[in-house]
Amino acid sequence: MNRDVVLQKVESLERCLRRVEQKTPPTLEQLQADLDAQDIVILNLERAVQLSVDLAMMILAEKSAPVPATMAEAFEQLAAERVIDPELASSMSKAVGFRNIAVQAYRRIDWAVVWSITQDRLEVFRIFASAIVTNA
């Protein structure tokens, strides 16, 4: 595995998280009213999930693990390979579920859930990235 590629993807992931932090309005009500902020936040959350999946797949390929059937399964396999712990795998799998809703049902997004992610769950991506860098 090319460590430089891993580090580039991790940097892209961090850039997405910073954009989310910078562009999330101070309150849920402001996020609900700001279409531009909604677009920026959702796009960068989607990218963060996709970059995480890409990193997971790179590690699994390096370990010659079976190809996961779903994006969420990639994180479960990383836990089985002891790259990440099961709790982190569960959190990352939930992130994939959120991404799928954001991509396929944008008009039905629950902005309270998005707000919660921006306030309480971004660190999960950083913990994941750290685990990947350690194993790259």
C-alpha positions in Angstrom: 0.0 0.0 0.0 1.2 3.4 -0.8 1.4 5.3 2.5 1.5 8.7 0.6 -1.9 7.9 -0.9 -3.3 7.1 2.5 -1.9 10.3 3.9 -3.4 12.3 1.0 -6.8 10.8 1.6 -6.5 11.4 5.3 -5.7 15.1 4.6 -8.7 15.3 2.3 -10.8 13.8 5.0 -9.5 16.4 7.5 -10.2 19.2 5.0 -13.8 18.0 4.7 -14.2 18.0 8.5 -12.8 21.5 8.8 -15.2 22.7 6.1 -18.1 21.2 8.1 -16.9 22.9 11.3 -16.3 26.2 9.5 -19.7 26.3 7.6 -22.1 24.9 10.2 -24.1 27.8 11.6 -24.1 28.3 15.4 -27.6 27.0 15.8 -29.9 24.3 14.4 -32.4 26.9 13.4 -29.8 28.8 11.4 -28.8 25.6 9.7 -32.4 24.8 8.8 -32.8 28.3 7.3 -29.4 28.5 5.4 -29.6 26.5 2.1 -26.0 27.3 1.3 -24.7 26.0 4.6 -26.9 22.9 4.2 -25.3 22.1 0.9 -21.7 22.7 2.1 -22.2 20.7 5.2 -23.9 17.7 3.5 -21.5 17.6 0.6 -18.5 17.5 3.0 -20.1 14.9 5.2 -20.7 12.8 2.2 -17.1 13.2 1.1 -15.9 12.4 4.6 -17.8 9.1 4.5 -16.6 8.3 1.0 -13.0 9.0 1.9 -13.3 6.8 4.9 -14.8 4.0 2.8 -11.9 4.4 0.4 -9.4 4.1 3.2 -11.1 1.1 4.6 -11.0 -0.6 1.2 -7.3 0.1 0.8 -6.5 -1.5 4.2 -8.7 -4.5 3.5 -7.0 -5.0 0.1 -3.6 -4.8 1.7 -4.6 -7.5 4.1 -6.1 -9.6 1.3 -9.4 -9.6 3.1 -12.6 -10.6 1.3 -14.2 -7.8 -0.7 -17.1 -6.4 1.4 -20.6 -6.6 0.0 -21.5 -3.1 1.2 -19.7 0.0 2.3 -20.8 -0.5 5.9 -19.4 -4.0 5.8 -16.0 -2.6 5.1 -15.9 -1.2 8.6 -17.1 -4.4 10.1 -14.3 -6.3 8.3 -11.8 -3.7 9.6 -13.0 -4.6 13.1 -12.6 -8.3 12.4 -9.1 -7.6 11.2 -8.5 -5.7 14.5 -7.7 -2.5 12.6 -10.4 -0.6 14.4 -12.5 -1.6 17.4 -16.1 -2.8 17.0 -17.6 0.4 18.5 -15.8 2.5 15.9 -16.9 0.1 13.2 -20.5 0.6 14.3 -20.2 4.4 14.3 -18.6 4.3 10.8 -21.3 2.0 9.5 -23.9 4.4 10.8 -22.1 7.2 8.9 -22.5 5.2 5.7 -26.3 4.9 6.5 -26.4 8.7 6.9 -24.5 9.2 3.6 -27.0 6.9 1.8 -29.9 9.0 3.0 -28.1 12.2 2.1 -27.3 11.0 -1.5 -30.6 9.3 -2.2 -33.2 11.3 -0.2 -31.8 14.7 0.1 -35.2 16.4 0.6 -36.0 14.2 3.5 -32.9 15.0 5.5 -33.5 15.5 9.2 -31.5 18.6 9.9 -31.5 17.9 13.6 -29.6 14.7 12.9 -27.1 16.6 10.7 -26.7 19.2 13.4 -26.1 16.5 16.0 -23.4 15.0 13.7 -21.7 18.3 13.3 -21.6 18.9 17.0 -20.9 15.5 18.4 -19.7 13.0 15.8 -17.0 14.5 13.7 -14.3 13.2 16.1 -15.3 9.7 15.1 -13.8 10.4 11.6 -10.6 11.6 13.2 -10.3 8.6 15.4 -10.9 6.4 12.3 -8.2 8.3 10.3 -5.7 7.9 13.1 -6.3 4.1 13.2 -5.8 3.9 9.5 -2.6 5.9 9.5 -1.3 3.6 12.3 -2.0 0.5 10.2 -0.9 1.9 6.9 
